[in-house]
Amino acid sequence: MAKSASFLFEVRPLTATVRSAKPVRSVKSASAAMRPVPAFSIESLQKNTYVMGPPKAQKQRYMIQPKATSFRMYYERGDLPIKMEYLTGGDKIAWTVDIDKLDYGLYLPLFFDGLSETRHPYKTYARQGVQDLLSHGGDKIYPVIPQLIIPIKNALNTRNVEVMCVTLKIIQQLVMSSDLIGPALVPFYRQLLPMFNAYKVKNINSGDAIDYGQKNNMNVGDLIDETLQVLERHGGEDAFINIKYMVPTYESCYLN
């Protein structure tokens, strides 16, 4: 009888040879190692640098009046010598005192402060009151010019299109009300013209449509051009160079 063969199996633990892991070096990317530098500077010619892009344009925001103006406070107290006349052709203000006897040092800056108002009846009283005072002021307006700069600047800084257009028309009327006012405004161009430079190219693009609001003359870009031309014509020999400094894209109305 044949003998069965016996097989012997030896079980050994599997020993995997694990290689020792090498330490991984932290390699920075090329963009992270580069240093941002401002444009048009000598640093932009250096190595390992990149030029920063232009700043992002902020979204246009209209300023909401944080508090009531001095004009509103005087009106609510009943200290203004005006009243409203309701006519068929539209509302009109009437003066309870002779306008030639008013103190322009008090009332003219007060009514100019009301140009920032956007609510009825404050804006109606302020705008018509300024027009009446300027048309009857004459030489009494010139001594009050320094007090009118801040109200005009505040009205332009509202960035409200309606308020800006009305203020630009008032500036034109102010300059043409007397021969002394145009040269007197030249030292204040730095306070008045920054908003002119920002909104000079803001025009209404109607395409092939018809703009029925042209009769109202409420286009900011056109009004700014007209106002700058009025300032140059009545501002004297130093007006153009000061306007050009604040509004570089302005071209002289005399040269063109």
Secondary structure, 3 states (H helix, E strand, C coil): CCCCCCCCCCCCCCCCCCCCCCCCCCCCCHHHHCEEECCCCHHHHCCCEEECCCCCCCCCCCCCCCCCCHHHHHHHHCCCCEEEEEECCEEEEEECCCHHHCCHHHHHHHHHHHHHCCCCCHHHHHHHHHHHHHHHHHHHCHHHHHHHHHHHHHHHHCCCHHHHHHHHHHHHHHHHCCCCHHHHHHHHHHHHCHHHHHHCCCCCCCCCCCCHHHHHCCCHHHHHHHHHHHHHHHCCCCHHHHHHHHCCCCCCCCCC
